[in-house]
Amino acid sequence: MPLTTESEKARREALDLLARVEKDGIAILRRYEAGRDVSARYQDFRRLIEKVDHFYVFIDLVEERLPNFEAEKREALARHLAEIRWRIVIVEVDTTQVFLVRIGEGRRPWPLGSRQFLERRLARLGEIAQFYDQFGEVYDLPALGGAMLTAVGDLLKAQIARAPGLDDFTLHAAFAQAASAALRSATPSVPPSAPRRRPGRRQSAALPRPAGPPAQFRTREQAGRFYAERDAIVAVADACRSAQLSMDDLARKLGVSRPALVLMLSGNDPIASGTLEELRSFVARASAA
């Protein structure tokens, strides 16, 4: 019986790791679609990001072993990995946007050291843009759009300004104790009978329309089902800006969850015929306005 070569071992390891990547990727997508990882709690969001980062590590391990495959197989695996990675990137960016909007609306305090975590999220947007510039057209990945990344970046910058860093831990204990006592003794200046003001709803896409031709809402038919083309999510985001709606508002109008809508617009899930007609009409009305 011939001895197993190092290349054969590496190929076997790569395929075993790929099976793990596919399994974990499906689990992340299912939790996202069910809305289980979309909340306004810092701990929940951080857990999701740690899970996603762990997922990317396994993709990197598979990619390191691709040179051991023949050219045709290597190219097919590289495309497959890029497509899987990009699906999770879409989940990562959308979940980040939802989380930041919700925590901004609630004005919740950030825990100690969260500034460094948010700064890493901001740097991550640059990595995502770089990955798309390098592989987006090569593998025909659905576009996220510069406006969406810019919007998430602006949300991150606003919260970074509020979040305490690890260096804030050096505050004198007596000062912290005095501040805590002052807060406890403070009384609200609004009379008890006055109604409480609810925080205003922030629009998640309040940026000006980017220069250049507008994105088109296009679909393709595959096995009797309709899937969104690359720029569909950008076209719908532009329409939401024109109509002054958030993606959550549009999802409610369509009778679907926000994660389900994002997965459809990114080309991962098919679009039901009724939903497709409503989306086409919505984009057309926004374009004509």
PyMOL commands that set and color helices and strands:
alter all, ss='L'
color gray80, all
select helices_A, chain A and resi 6-33+42-64+66-68+71-106+114-135+146-160+166-170+173-185+232-243+247-254+258-265+273-288
alter helices_A, ss='H'
color red, helices_A
select strands_A, chain A and resi 219-222+225-228
alter strands_A, ss='S'
color yellow, strands_A
deselect
rebuild
show_as cartoon
